Amino acid sequence: MSEESQYGKLIVLTGAGASAALGLPTMKTFPRLFEGPGSALNSLCGGMAWEEQGGDVEFIYDRLQLYIEVFKARECDANLQRVLHDEEYYSLSEEATTGLAELQTLMLRNWGRVDENNTPPGSLEAYGDFLVALTALADGPLSVFTTNYDLTYESLPQFPTESVQNGLRPPGYGLDRVWDASQYGNFDISLADLVIYRLHGCSHWFRDERRGSIVYQAFPTLVAGAVRPMVVWPSHGKTDAMLTDVFNVAYRALRQALARADVVAIVGYSFRDIGITEAVGSARPGTYFVVVDPELDKGYIRTKLDGRQFTQVKGCFGVPAVNNAALDACRMALAHEAQEQVVERDDFIPSPWEDEE
């Protein structure tokens, strides 16, 4: 398939905030899942003061890795041996190792949650309607780039299974599905509606070294040995992971799509990944951005977009008024009638993870 037809004039980039309306946790609210007593993860996080430092699950993941790595470095570093006491730090390293395994398991189980119909929790109607409208505006199939681990796109009732391309062969999901990079170039463009590029993998994808392939697994879990989750964990090592396997395919496609796009809709994404920020910054000069987010500051967005023009719809994705404002902004941008602005919306969907007043 030619690049001309593979990437349309409108593309979409989504982060965890796009799935908050479905009842899935965001990077910021996720730590509330392990506030209860009785686990190494909770014990360690209680001493991190992560909230006071403006941290989230990414901050916590990094600290756990740091505890483990420093202990390993201690074995061959005389200076660390003088500073770190054996018993105290060995215990911390053990707790951090256990805590990291707990955290990874929680991430896969919560961002991979589906019901008996393979559908994420919460209503998918607003999500699907928004993408249907964007598909109508796009030139060919709508290319969607996401950092999310969940199965939202594969579960939208508005899109038949065969119309969603996500790299699995055959399309859709099932125990017989195998991920294959060539699928992105082999699908019938007349049948495809959504083409999904998972920048950080999927909670249901696992590399099976014995079969030499990436396979779909119905119930996400951590598997030891020759089978490992195909996700980019939120840590300081994720930049290296993005250069391998399925992730490199998705990032390469993102850069190619940005080189052609007239309009990019960014939903619920915080611009914290270096690879994505660099790709967005390399978009062609005339590209216009529509950013949907309730919290991001206009100056912060401008910096991340390298000074390009954008409209910010300041509200929670999933609310009809917010979605409609974003669609209007995309239409105006495609018609070259957009004026840089911040569209304030008072409407919001209370997150199930937020404290009640």
N, C-alpha and C positions, 0 to 999 in steps of 0.2 A: 504494500500500500504506500502511496506517495505521501511525503510529509505534508504536501499541500492539502490533502484531504483528511489526514489523520488528526491534525490539530486545527480547530476552528478559530473564528475571530473572537470567541468568548470562551474563557476557561475558568475553572473554579478551584480554589485552594481552601481546605477546611482543616481546623484543629479541634481539640477536645471540646471547646466551647460550643461547637455546632451540635454536639450530641447531648448537651446538658439538659435540653428540653425533653429528652427521651428518658430522663431519670438516671443517666450515666454520670459518674463523678468527673469533675475536671481535675487538672493537675493541682489546683489550689485546694479543692475540697476533698480530694482523695484521702489525705491523712486522717480525716475523721473516722474512717473505717477501722482504724486500729488504735483508737483512743482508750478502749477498754483494757482492763488489767489482764495479766496472765501470759504475756508473750514477750520474747526477747525484743521484738520490734518496738512494742509499746514502751518497754523499760528504757531502751536506748533513746528513743525520740523524746521521752520526757526530759532528758538532760541536754537536748540539743538547742533549746530555745529557738526552734526554727521559725515560729510565728513572729517573734520579735524581730527576726532578721529578714522578714519579708519572704521567707522560703516557702516551698511547697514540696511535692513528692520528689521532684528532681533534686532539690537541695538535700533532702533526706537520703536519697539513693547515693548521691555523691559522698556524703559523710560516711555512710556504711562502707563504701568501697575504700575510702581513705583509711579508716580504722584497720581494715584487713591488709591493705598494701603497706602501711607503715610498719605493721608487725612483721610482715615478710621481709621488709628492708632492714629491720633491726638485726636480723640474723647475720648480716654481712656488713654491718656498719657499727664500728666501735663507739662513735659518738652517741648514736641512738641507744646502744646498750647501757651507756652510763646514765642516760636520762630516763629511760623507761624501765620500770621495775618488772621483773619476770612475771610474778603471779598476777599482779594487777592488770598488766597489759595483755597477758595471755588470755585472761578471762574476758576482757573487752573484745579481743579479736574473735574469740569463739562466739560471743553474743552477736557480734556484727555479722559473722558468717551465717548464723541461724536467722538473724533478722532480715538479711538480704534475701534469703530463700523464701521467708514468709512474705516479704514485700513483692517479689516476683510472682508468687502464687496468687496473691490478692489482685495484682494487676491483671493477670490473665483471666481470672475468674470474674472480675467485675467489669472489665472492658470487653469481655467476651461473652457476657450473659445473653442468653437467648431462651425463649420459651419452647414449648413442644413443637411449635411451627417454625423454629429457627428464626424467630423475630426478636429484636431487642425490646426491652421494657419501654413503656410509654407509647404515645400516639405518633405514628409515622406519617399521618395525613399531611400536616403542614410542611414537613420536610420534603415529602414526595411532590406535593403541589408546587413548591418553590422550584425544584429541579425540573419538573415538567415545563414550567414557564421559561426557565433558562434554556432548556433544550430547544424550545421553539425559537429562541433568539439566536442560538448558535448556528454556525455554518457547518452542518454535518453533526456527527455524534458529539455530545458534550463531554469534554475531557475534564475529569475531576481528580485533583491531587489531594491526598489526605494524609495526615499524620496519625489518624485514629486507628485503634486496634479493632474496633467493633465491626459488626456485620450489617450496619444500617443500610448501606447502598444495595447490598444483595437482597435485602428484605422489603424494599419499598413496594407496596401493592400496585402502584401505578406503572411499574416497569416489569414486564415479563422476564423470567429468568434468562432466556436466550438473548435478551436485548441488553443485558449488563455484562460487559467484558471486564474481567479482573485478572486475567492471566492464567486462570484455571482451565484445564482441558479435561472433559468438555466444560462449557460455561456453566455457571451456577455453583452449587455446593453439594457435596456428597462424599462418602467414604472412598469412592473410586476416582476422585479428582486429584490431578497432579498439576502443579504450577509449571508453566512453560513460557519463557520470555517471547518466543516466536508467536504466541497467541495474539499479541498486540498488533502484529502485522498481517495476520491471517483471517481476521473476522470479516464478515460481509458488512460493508459500510451501510448498506440499505436496510439492514436489520438492527444495527446497534443504536441504542439511545444514549447509554452511559458507558464511558470507558474509564475504569477506576485504576489509578496508579497509587499504590500504597507506599508512601515514602518511608514509613517506619515499620512496614510489615503488618501482620494480622495475628490476633490472638488464637486463631484457628489454623494457622499455617505452621508446619514443622518440617525441619530438614531431617530426612531419614538417611543417614550415611550408608546404611546397609543396602538401600535401594538406589542410592545416588540421586535422590530427587527431593523436591519440596512437595509435601502432601497436605491435603485438607484433613483436619481432625475435628469430629463433631463436638467433642467436649474438651475445651482447652485445659491443659494441666502441664505441669513441669515433668518432663520425662528425662531420666538420666541416661548416660551412656551415649549410644549412637543416634539418639533422637533428641533434637533440641528445638525450642521455640524460634520461629523466624520473626523476631521483633527487634527493633532497636531500643534497647533499654535506655531510660532517661539518665544518662551518666556522662561524665567527662570523656568517656571513650567512644561516644556515639558517632563522632565525626569520622573515625576510622571505619566503623561498621557501615556507614553510608556508602562506602566505596566498593562494597562487595555484594554479590548475589542479587536478589530481587531489588534491593534498595538502590543499587547503582543504576539498574534499568529504569526505575521510577525517576530518579534524579536527572538522568540524562534526558528523559522524556519531558520533564518539567522545564529544563533549560531550552529545549527545542520548541516547546509550546510557547514559552514566553517571548521567544524571538519572532513569533508570528502573531501573537494575540493583540487585538485592539483593546479589549477590556478584560480585566481580571477581577473576579468577585472573590474576596477573601472573607471567610466566615469563621469566627471564633478561634482565630489563630493569633498567638502572642508575639510572633517574630523572634523567637529566642534561639532558633537553630541556625548556626552559621551557614550551613550548606544551602538552606532555603533562602535566607536573607541575601546571600551572595547571588543566588540565581535570580531572585526578584530584582535585585539591583542591576542585573545585566539585561533586563527586559529592554526592548527597543524604545527609543526616546518618546515616541508618540503614544505609548500604552497608557490607558486610564485605569485607575483602580477604584473599586467600590469595596469599602471595608465595613463589615457588620460586627460590632463589638460594643458591649455596654460600658467598658471601663477604659480602654486605651485612650491615652492623651493624643491630641492632634499633632503636637510637636514631635512626639515619639514616633507616630506613624510616618510623618514627613521624613524623619531621619532614616527610618527603615526602608522607605520607598525611594531613597536617594533624591528627594526633592520633587518627585513626579506628582502630577495632579491626581487628586482623589476626592471622593465623597465618602464621608464616614456616616453610617447609619448607627447612631448611638442607642442601642437597645438590644434586648436579648433575642437571638434568633429563635424562631418557632412561633412567635407572636404574629398573627396575621398582619397587623399594622406595620410591624418591623419588616417582615418579609416583603410586603407590598412596596414599602419605601425603597428597599434594596432593588427590587425589580424595576421600579421606575427609574432609579439612578442608572441601572445597567442599560435600559432602553435609551435614555437620554445620551449616555456616553457613546453607544453604538451609532446614534444619529448625529454625533458630534455637537450636541446641544448642552452637554453637561457643564455646570458651573461648580467650581470647587466649593464645598460647603460641608457643614456638619448638620445632619438631620437628627434632631433630638426626639426621642420617643419616650414617653412616660410609661407606656405599657411594658409589662415584663411578666415572665413566668417565674414564680418563686422556685428556686432550686430545692429539691428534696433534701439536699445536703446542707442547706443554710439553716442557721438557728432561727427559730420563730421568735417574733417580737413578744 
